[in-house]
Amino acid sequence: MASVVGEEVSNKQVIFKDYFTGFPKESDMYVTTSTIKLKVPEGSNAVLLKNLYLSCDPYMRILMQRVVPNGLFNYTPGSPLIGYGVAKVLDCGHPDFKVGDLVWGPNTRWEEYKVIMETESLKKIKHSNVSFSYYTGLLGMPGMTAYAGFHEFCSLKKGEYVFVSAASGAIGQLVGQFAKLCGCYVVGSAGSKEKVDLLKHKFGFDDAFNYNEEHDLDAALKRYFPEGIDIYFDNVGGKTLDAVLLNMRTHGRVAVCGMISQYNLDQPKGIKNMMHIMFKRIHVKGFSFHDYRHLYPKFLDTLLHYIKERKIVYEEDIAEGLESGPAALVGLFKGRNIGKQVVVVARE
C-alpha cells in the first residue's frame, strides 16, 4: 500500500548496538520500528526520503569502533547505521528537488523513511535507463572509486601487468574491466571457485586464483606474473600486499583502496617487505572517492557509454528487506557476497 504524505507511519530501522572489537556479528545490530510523520517541517528546505536501496561497504566496519581514523565519524550507539543509498523524494521544501525525484548519496540512515535537513550531498538521478541500484555501486561511490583510483593514479600503459585483490567485489570487478579496456594483462584474486570463474568468464580477466588455496602467495604471484607486476590495485592489505611488494616491477604503482583483511584485527599486521618500495622506486598511494568528486560528471558519461555499448558488466548480490541488512553487512567479512552487496528496502 502506497504511503500518503502527511500521515504517520511505522519506520523500520537497523540500529547499531555498541562499539566492539573483532569481527562484526549480526547481534551488534538490531531491527526495530519507530514512527515518522511523512511531512517536511513547514517553511524548511528539508526533503522527506523513502529509501529504496542501501549499500553495504567494508568501511562501515571501521565506523563501528570507538576510535576511528582522522576524517571519519563513528556510529552513535542506539542510532541507525549510516551509509550510501538510493531514495525517492516524497515531500520537499527545497527548491532544487521535487516530489518523485530519485536521489543517491552518503548519510543515508538504515531505515525506511528519513527527513533530511542538509541536502548538499544528495545527487539527483537523471538516467532512468539503468537499474537504480547501480547508484549504490557501479554508478556510485564504488564505481567512482575504481575509476579515479585506476585512471587518475595508476597512469597505465597498454600491455602492462595488473593485479587486483578482492577482484569480484564492488570495486575490484570494475578495476579489472577498466584495465582490460586499456589493453592490459589482468589477474585477480578472490575467495572461492565461484568468484574465480566469475572473474574469468564474466568480467574478462586474463586469469584469476583462489587465495584460500594458495599457501604461498609469493609463489602464486610468480606463477601468474613471471615478469612482475606493474600495477597493484589493493583492496585487502596484509599478507597479500606483502607478497605483492616482492613481485612489483621497477617504477610500479600500488593504489591502496582498502584493507579489508585488517579492519577486524585488534592489532593490524605489519608489512615486512617495505624495502622493495625503495629499491624498485614503487609509487604507493592511498586515496578516497572524496578526493575526486569533481570528476563525477566525466565518470558518469563514460560509464553510461560503457554500459550502453556492453563494454562493462556488473554483478550485484541482492538482499531483500531492511531486516536482511545486518546479515548482508556481516557477510562482507566472511566472503558471502558475490559482487556488490545491496540491500533492497523498497522497489518504488
KOLMARNU-97831 format. One record per residue: x, y, z of N, C-alpha, C in turn; residue in three letters. Coordinates in steps of 0.02 Angstrom, whole numbers, plus 32768, in hexadecimal, padded with zeros to 4 digits. Each point is the difference from the previous one (the first is absolute). Layout:
<nodes>
XYZXYZXYZala;...
</nodes>
This chain:
<nodes>
802A7FC480007FD6803C8000802C803F8000met;7FF1802F7FD38029803C7FF97FFA802C803Eala;8038802180118001802E80397FDF80427FECser;7FDD801F802E7FDD803F7FF3802480378026val;801680347FDB80238037801F7FD280218034val;801D800C803B7FDB801F80367FEA7FCF8035gly;7FFC7FC07FEF7FEB7FCF8032803C7FE9802Aglu;7FF27FE3803A80337FE3802B80037FB67FF2glu;803C7FE77FF380097FBA7FED80377FE0802Aval;80027FBE7FFF80377FDD8021803F80077FD7ser;80397FFE80218040800C7FDF80337FCD801Aasn;80097FCB7FDA802F7FCB80148047801B7FFClys;802B7FED803080448019800480307FC88012gln;803F80067FE980367FD48018802C802A802Eval;80017FED804080228027803380447FE28011ile;8032802B800780427FEB80177FFE7FFB804Cphe;80147FC6801B7FF97FF58047803680228029lys;80407FEF7FF48036801F802780427FEE7FE0asp;80358025801280437FF47FE680187FBB8015tyr;802A7FE27FD580197FBD800E80447FF87FDFphe;80217FC8800E803F7FEE7FDF7FF57FBE7FDCthr;802D7FF07FD27FFA7FC17FDC7FD080057FC6gly;7FEC7FC67FE77FD37FFD7FC77FB980158014phe;7FDE80237FD47FBA801380107FD37FC38001pro;7FCC800380287FCD7FCC80047FBC80207FF4lys;7FD27FD87FEB7FBC801A7FF67FE5801D8041glu;80147FE480387FE780178041801D80448014ser;8030801A7FDA80198044800C7FD080357FE5asp;7FCC7FE87FDE7FCB802C7FE57FBD7FE08012met;7FCC80277FFD7FBE7FE380097FCD80297FD9tyr;7FC97FDF7FEE7FCB80207FD97FC880158030val;7FEB803D7FF97FC98019802A7FD080297FD4thr;7FC98015801C7FD080297FDB7FEC803C802Athr;8007803B7FE27FE8803E801F7FC7801B7FD5ser;7FEE803E80097FCE80207FD5801C80417FE5thr;7FE580167FC88016803F7FE27FC5801F7FDBile;7FFA804280037FCD80247FDA801D80117FBClys;7FDD7FEC7FCB8017800A7FBC7FF480477FE9leu;8026802E801D7FF880477FF0803F80258014lys;8019802D7FD5803A802880147FE78039802Bval;802A801B802D7FEC8038802A7FEB803C7FD6pro;7FCB802080147FE6803A7FDB803580367FF9glu;800A80187FC2802E80377FF480497FED7FFDgly;800F7FBF800480467FE9800080177FEE7FB9ser;80417FF67FF8801D7FE97FC1800B7FB48001asn;7FDF7FDE802D800B7FB880097FDF7FD87FC8ala;80167FC27FF97FDF7FD17FD37FEF7FC18028val;7FC77FE27FF07FEC7FC0801E800F7FC97FCEleu;80287FCF801580167FCB7FD47FE27FBD8014leu;7FEF7FD97FCE7FF07FB98009803B7FD97FE5lys;80237FDB802B803B7FDB7FEA7FEC7FC47FD5asn;80267FF67FCA7FF47FC97FD280387FCC8003leu;803E80177FFA80397FD280008036801A802Ftyr;801D7FD3802780378010802D803F7FDC7FEBleu;80388021800780407FE47FEE80237FE2803Dser;80177FC27FFA802A7FE18034804980097FEAcys;8028802180298045800E7FEE802F7FF0803Basp;803B7FE47FF1802E7FED803680138039802Fpro;8004803E7FE780158037802C7FD08009803Btyr;7FC37FE77FF97FCE8009803680177FDD8040met;80297FCC7FF9801A7FDD803B802B80308029arg;8027802A7FE0802C802E80237FD88030802Cile;7FC480127FE97FD6803080247FDF7FE1803Dleu;80097FBE80087FE27FDD8039802F7FFB803Cmet;803A80217FFB802E7FFF8038800380448021gln;80158000803F7FFF803D8028803080357FE4arg;803B7FEB7FEC8033802E7FE580067FF47FB5val;7FF880347FD880047FFA7FB88037802D7FE5val;801A7FF27FC48034802A7FE37FE780487FF6pro;802F802E7FFF7FEE80477FF57FD980087FBFasn;7FCD802980037FD8800D7FC57FC27FD57FFBgly;7FFA7FCE802B7FC57FD580017FD7800D803Fleu;7FC07FF17FFD7FD68002803B7FEF7FB98013phe;7FF07FF4803F7FE97FBD80127FB58001800Casn;7FE37FC47FFE7FB87FFB800B7FEF80108048tyr;7FC38015800B7FE7800E80437FD87FC48019thr;80167FE080367FD97FC8801A7FB78014800Cpro;7FD37FD47FED7FB9800D80087FE080257FC6gly;802880107FCD7FE780247FC580087FD47FC1ser;7FDC800F7FCA80077FD87FC3804580047FE2pro;80157FCB7FDE803C80017FD87FF880357FC9leu;803880177FE67FFF80327FCB80307FEA7FC9ile;7FEB80087FC2802B7FEF7FC87FE680217FC0gly;80127FE37FC77FE880197FC07FBE7FDF7FF0tyr;7FD580247FDB7FC07FE47FEE7FDF80267FC8gly;7FCA7FE17FE77FD6801D7FCC7FBA8009801Eval;7FE2803A7FF47FBF800F801F7FD480277FD0ala;7FBF800480127FCF80257FDA7FE58039802Blys;7FF9803B7FE27FE7803B80247FB47FFB8005val;7FE67FFF803E7FB87FFD800C7FE28045800Fleu;8027802B80207FE980438010803D802D8000asp;7FF7803F7FF0803B802A7FF67FF28049800Dcys;8030802180227FFD80488009803B80227FDFgly;80297FDA7FDD803E801A7FE27FF480107FB6his;8015803A7FE97FF280137FBA80237FD57FCCpro;80367FDD801380267FD87FD07FE37FB97FF7asp;7FCF7FEE80277FE37FBD7FFC7FB580057FF9phe;7FE37FCB7FE67FB77FFD7FFB7FE87FB98012lys;7FC17FFB80127FE37FBF801180087FD07FC5val;80177FC5800E800A7FCE7FCB80477FFA7FE9gly;802B8031801180477FFB7FEE801F7FC38020asp;802E7FE17FDC802A7FCB801C8044801D800Dleu;801C7FF1803A8040801D8015802D7FC9801Cval;8041800D8001802F7FD48022803380298025trp;80207FE2803280348023802480117FDE8041gly;8030801D802580147FE680417FCD80178035pro;800F7FF1803E7FD6801680387FB97FE47FFCasn;7FFA7FC67FDF7FC07FDE7FFC7FF87FD3803Dthr;7FD18012802A7FF47FD7803C7FDC7FBF7FECarg;80127FCB80247FE27FBF7FF17FBA7FFC801Etrp;7FD1801D7FDC7FBA800080167FD5800A7FC2glu;7FC07FFA80087FD480057FC67FF680487FE9glu;7FF8802F802F7FF480467FEF802E802C8029tyr;8010803B7FE3802A802F80247FF580467FE6lys;7FFB8031802E7FFF80477FED804880188002val;8018801C7FC8804480197FF87FFE804C8001ile;8024801E80308002804980048038801C7FD5met;80387FDC7FFC803A80187FDA80057FD67FC0glu;7FF1801F7FC87FF87FDB7FC1803D80067FD1thr;8035802080178039800E7FD3801E7FC17FE2glu;7FFE7FC8802580217FC37FE87FD47FD77FD2ser;7FC080127FF87FD27FD97FD6800B80107FB6leu;80047FCB7FD8800580087FB87FC17FE57FDFlys;7FE480277FD27FC47FE97FDD80137FCC7FCBlys;7FD77FCD7FFA80097FCD7FCD7FD980157FC2ile;8023800B7FC97FE1801B7FC47FFA7FCC7FC8lys;801E7FC5800B80007FCD7FCC7FD77FC48019his;7FC77FF67FE27FD37FCB801780057FC07FD7ser;802F7FFE7FD080077FC57FD680317FCD801Basn;80158009803F80297FCE80227FE07FF08043val;80147FC9801D7FE57FED8041801280358034ser;7FCF80178027800E80328033802F7FE68036phe;80017FBF800A802E7FE380318049800C7FEDser;800C800C7FBF8045800D7FE9801E803D8022tyr;7FD6802E801A801B803C802080197FF18047tyr;7FF97FC2801880247FEB803C80447FE27FEFthr;800C7FF37FC0803D7FDD7FED801E801A7FC0gly;7FED7FE37FC8801E80107FC08001804A7FF0leu;7FC98024800D7FFB80487FF08004802C803Eleu;80147FE2803980058024803E80478002801Bgly;80068000804280418006802080317FC97FEBmet;7FED7FBF800080317FCC7FEC801880097FB8pro;7FD1800F7FD28014800A7FBB802F803A7FF7gly;7FF080378020802A803C7FFC80447FF2801Fmet;80027FD98036803F7FEF8020802B7FD77FD1thr;7FE37FCF7FDF80257FD77FD0801A802A7FC6ala;7FD6802B7FE6801280297FC7803880318011tyr;7FF88024803880318032801280427FE08014ala;7FFD7FCC8029803E7FE0801580277FE37FC7gly;7FDC7FE47FD080247FE07FC8801780337FCDphe;7FD3802B7FE98012802D7FC98028803D8017his;7FF38019803D8021803D801680447FF38020glu;80077FC5802080407FF38022802C7FCF7FDAphe;7FE37FCA7FE780297FC97FE5802580137FC0cys;7FE5802F7FDA802280177FC280187FC57FD6ser;7FD37FD37FF380137FC17FE08011800B7FB6leu;80267FD07FE780117FFD7FB97FE97FBD7FE5lys;7FED7FFF7FC17FEB7FC37FE080357FCA8008lys;7FEA7FC48012802E7FC88007801D7FF78045gly;7FEF802C8030801B7FF980437FDC7FC78025glu;80217FEA80367FE87FC780277FDD801A8040tyr;7FC17FED80077FD6801B80357FE67FC7802Dval;8006800A80417FE57FD080307FCD8024802Cphe;7FC67FE0800A7FCA801C80287FED7FCE8036val;80018015803F7FE97FD580367FB6800F8010ser;7FDF7FD080217FB78005800A7FDF80137FBFala;80137FDC7FCB7FF180167FBC7FB87FF67FEBala;7FDA7FD980257FB97FF67FED7FD2802F8027ser;801C802B802A7FD7802D80287FE7803C7FDAgly;7FE2802F80247FE0803A7FE1803180297FD7ala;803E80068017803280297FDF802D7FD67FD3ile;80177FC7801980307FD87FDB7FE87FEA7FBCgly;7FC07FED7FFB7FE67FE97FBF800480367FCCgln;7FF9803F8014800580377FD1804880107FEDleu;802C7FFF80318046800E7FF2801B7FD17FCBval;7FF17FBF800980177FCF7FCF7FE5800E7FBAgly;7FC180137FFB7FE3800E7FBE801D80407FE2gln;800B8033802A8021803D7FE780457FEF7FE3phe;80257FD6802480437FEE7FEA7FFE7FDA7FBDala;7FCF7FD47FF97FFB7FDB7FC17FEE802F7FC7lys;7FD48031800D7FEF80307FCC803C80297FE9leu;80318006802D803D80257FF080377FD47FE2cys;7FF17FC07FF680307FD37FE080347FE3802Fgly;7FEF7FF98040802F7FE480307FF47FB5800Bcys;80327FDF801C7FFA7FBB80167FEA80028049tyr;7FC87FDE80117FE1800980427FF47FBC8022val;80177FFC803E7FF37FC6802A7FDF80198041val;7FCE7FDB80187FDF8011803E80027FC78032gly;7FFB801280407FFA7FCC80347FBB80088020ser;7FE47FC680157FC07FFF80227FFF7FC4802Fala;7FC87FF8802580007FCE80357FDA7FC07FF4gly;7FEB7FF47FC27FDC7FC17FF180067FF07FB6ser;7FF27FC17FEF80017FEB7FBA7FCB80257FD8lys;7FC5800A801E7FCA80247FDE801680477FEDglu;80238021802E801680447FF2803880017FCBlys;802D7FCF800380357FFB7FCE7FE27FF57FBBval;7FCE7FD57FFA7FDE7FF47FC07FDF80407FE7asp;7FE38026802D7FE0803F7FEE803380317FE2leu;803A800480208035802D7FE880157FEE7FB9leu;80097FC07FF4801A7FEA7FBF7FCB7FFE7FC9lys;7FC37FEE80127FCE7FF37FCC7FCC80377FF8his;7FF7802A80327FD080387FF9802480437FFAlys;8033800B8029802180418000803C80037FD0phe;80147FC97FE4803480007FCD804780068018gly;800D7FF1804180467FFF801780277FCB7FD9phe;8040800C7FF780297FCF7FDD80097FC0802Aasp;8002800A804280057FC6802C7FEC80168046asp;7FF87FCF802C7FEC800E804580107FC4802Bala;8006800B8042800D7FC8802D7FDD800A8042phe;7FF47FC880227FE07FFF8041803780058035asn;8004803780238036800980317FFB7FCF8039tyr;7FC77FE4800D7FF97FCE803580237FBE7FEFasn;800E7FF67FC080217FC37FEA804B80097FF7glu;8018803D800D8047800E7FF6802280078044glu;802C7FD28010802580028040803C802F7FFDhis;801580117FC38039802D7FF77FEC80337FCBasp;7FEC803C80177FE880337FD28038801A7FD3leu;803D8002801A803980157FD880087FD17FC4asp;7FFE7FBF800D80077FCF7FCA7FC580057FCFala;7FC4800C801A7FC580067FD48008803C7FD1ala;80158038801B8008803B7FD780377FF77FCCleu;80347FDC801180367FF27FD07FE77FD37FC7lys;7FCF7FD5800F7FE27FD67FCB7FD8802B7FD0arg;7FD9802D801A7FD480287FD58022803D7FE3tyr;80368016801F8024803B7FE8804B7FF07FFFphe;80167FD57FD480487FEE7FFE802D803C7FF1pro;7FE580337FE08027803C7FF17FF280398031glu;7FD77FF380337FF2803280337FC080267FF4gly;7FEE802A80307FC180258000800E804A7FF7ile;7FDE80207FD2800780497FF77FD18027802Dasp;7FC27FE780067FCD802380277FDD7FCF802Eile;7FFE801180407FD97FD980307FC9802C801Ctyr;7FC27FEC7FF77FC88023801D7FEC7FDA803Fphe;8010801E803A7FFC7FDD803F7FBD800E8024asp;7FDB7FCA800B7FC28005802680037FDB8042asn;80397FDE800E80017FD4803B803A800E8030val;803980187FE88039800C802C801E7FBF801Agly;80218004803B80197FC5802280337FD77FD9gly;7FF97FBE800580327FD37FE27FFE80037FB3lys;7FC780137FE37FFE80077FB7802B803A7FEAthr;7FF980398020802B80397FF080497FEF800Bleu;800F7FDC803580467FED800E801D7FD77FC7asp;7FD87FCF7FE880187FD67FC9800580267FBFala;7FD3802E7FF5800280287FC3804080297FFCval;8014801E8037803D80297FFF803C7FD97FE8leu;80037FC0800F80377FD67FE77FFE7FF87FB5leu;7FC580097FE37FF77FF17FB97FF3803E7FD4asn;8005803A801D7FF7803D7FD9803B800D7FD2met;7FF3801D7FC7803580147FD2801980468014arg;803A80127FE7801B8042800C7FD080367FE7thr;7FF6803380297FD280377FF27FB77FE97FFDhis;7FF17FC980227FBB7FEA80057FD6802E802Bgly;7FBE7FF87FFB7FD2802A80267FD17FD58029arg;7FF68012803E7FD27FDE802D7FCA80328015val;7FC37FF47FEA7FC7802A80137FDF7FE0803Dala;80058020803A7FE57FE4803E7FB9801A8009val;7FD07FD47FF17FBA801280017FDE7FE88041cys;80137FC580177FE17FE4803C802E7FCC8020gly;7FF27FEF803F80287FCE80237FD17FD5802Amet;7FD37FDE7FDF7FCC7FDC8023801C7FC9802Dile;803B7FE77FF1801D7FCB802A8015801B8044ser;8003804180088019801E803E7FC9801F802Cgln;7FC5800A7FE57FCD802880237FE87FE08041tyr;80047FBF80057FE57FDE803B80357FEA8032asn;803E80147FF580377FEC802B800C80338037leu;800A7FE8803D8012802E8037804480207FF3asp;802E7FD87FE4804280187FEF800D7FF27FB6gln;7FFA80327FD4800D7FF47FB980457FE37FF5pro;80057FD47FCD80407FDF7FF2802E802D7FD8lys;80407FFE80108031802A7FDF80157FE47FBCgly;801E802B7FD8801A7FEE7FBF804C7FF98005ile;801A7FC67FEB80487FF38009802A80147FC4lys;7FE180067FC6802780097FC3800280487FE7asn;7FFC802F802E7FFE80467FEE803E80177FDAmet;80397FE0800B803E80177FDF7FF97FFC7FB4met;7FD47FD67FE67FF87FFA7FB87FE280407FE3his;7FDC802780287FE680407FE9803B802D7FEDile;80347FFE8029803B80297FF380297FE57FC7met;80117FBF8002802C7FE37FCD7FE280047FBAphe;7FBE7FF77FFC7FE07FFE7FBE7FDF80437FEElys;80078032802C7FE280427FF57FB57FF97FF2arg;7FDF7FDB802A7FB87FF47FF97FDA803D801Bile;7FCD80147FDB7FD5803780167FC37FE28022his;7FF8800D80417FC87FE680267FD5803C8015val;7FBF7FFB7FF27FD5803980127FBC7FE78019lys;7FEC801A803A7FBD7FF580187FD380377FE6gly;7FC17FF07FF57FD280317FE37FB97FF28016phe;7FD580307FF57FBA7FFB80117FD6801E7FC9ser;7FC57FE67FF87FCE801B7FD27FF8804C8009phe;80038017803F7FF48046800E8033802E7FDEhis;803C7FE67FF3803480297FE07FEF800F7FB7asp;7FD27FDA7FE37FF480057FB87FB7800E7FEEtyr;7FDA801B802F7FBA800C7FF37FF4802F7FC4arg;8031802C7FF47FF8802F7FC880007FDC7FBChis;80167FC17FFF80027FDA7FC27FC07FDA7FF2leu;7FCF8005802E7FC57FD57FFA7FDB80097FBDtyr;7FF5803D7FE77FDD80067FC080247FDB7FC7pro;804280067FFD80277FDD7FCD7FFA7FB5800Alys;80067FEA803E7FF97FB980107FBC7FE57FEAphe;7FCB802480117FBD7FE97FF07FF67FFA7FB5leu;801680317FDA7FFA7FFD7FB780257FC37FE4asp;803C7FF4801B80297FC87FE97FDF7FBD800Fthr;7FE87FF9803E7FE27FC080147FBE7FF37FDCleu;7FD780337FF77FC17FF67FDC800D7FEA7FB8leu;8035801B7FE280137FEB7FBD80177FB78001his;80297FEE803180187FBA80057FC57FD08009tyr;7FCF801480297FC67FD5800C7FD87FF77FC0ile;7FF480387FDD7FDA7FFE7FC180227FD47FCDlys;804280057FFC80267FDA7FCF80107FB98019glu;7FE97FF0803C800C7FBE801F804A7FF08007arg;80268035800E80477FF7800C800F7FF3804Alys;7FCF800F802A80067FF480487FC37FD98017ile;800C7FCD80297FCA7FDC8021800A8006804Cval;7FCA7FF580258005800A80487FD67FCC8024tyr;801D7FE480347FDF7FCC80277FEA801C8043glu;7FC07FF680107FE5801680407FE87FC48028glu;8007800480427FE67FCE802E7FC880238027asp;7FC27FED7FF17FC68024801A7FE47FDD803Eile;7FFA802680377FDF7FE8803D7FBE80248006ala;7FCA7FDB80057FBD801D80017FEA80138047glu;7FEB803E80087FE38016803F8032801E8030gly;7FED80358021802C8022803080187FD18037leu;7FD57FD1801480127FD1803580397FD27FECglu;800E7FFA7FBF80387FD77FE9804280268002ser;7FFE80418011803C802A7FFF80387FE8802Cgly;7FF47FF0804080387FEA802B80257FC37FE4pro;7FDB7FCE7FE980217FC47FE4802780117FC1ala;7FE4802C7FD7802380137FC280418025800Fala;7FFE802C8030803C8026801280357FD3801Fleu;7FED7FD5802E802F7FD2801F801D7FD17FCBval;7FD87FED7FCF80167FD27FCD803B80197FD7gly;800880437FFB803A801B7FDC80427FE6801Cleu;80027FF58042803F7FEE802180087FB48005phe;7FCF7FDB7FE480047FB87FFD80017FE77FB8lys;8003802F7FD280037FEE7FB97FC07FE57FE4gly;7FC7800F801F7FC17FE47FE97FE780207FC0arg;800E80407FF77FE380247FC880247FF07FBFasn;7FDA7FFD7FCA801B7FF87FBD7FF280417FDBile;8031802B7FFB7FF680427FE17FED80348034gly;7FE380367FE87FED8038802B7FC47FEE802Clys;8008800880427FCA7FEF802F7FD0803A8007gln;7FC17FF47FF07FCB803280037FC77FE7802Bval;7FE3802B80287FC47FF080267FC680267FE1val;7FCC7FDB7FED7FC4801F7FE47FD0800F8039val;7FF18040800A7FCF801580327FBB80017FDFval;7FFC801D7FC57FC280027FD9801380097FB7ala;7FD47FED7FD3801080057FB87FDB80397FDEarg;7FDC802A80277FDE80397FE37FFA80388033glu;
</nodes>
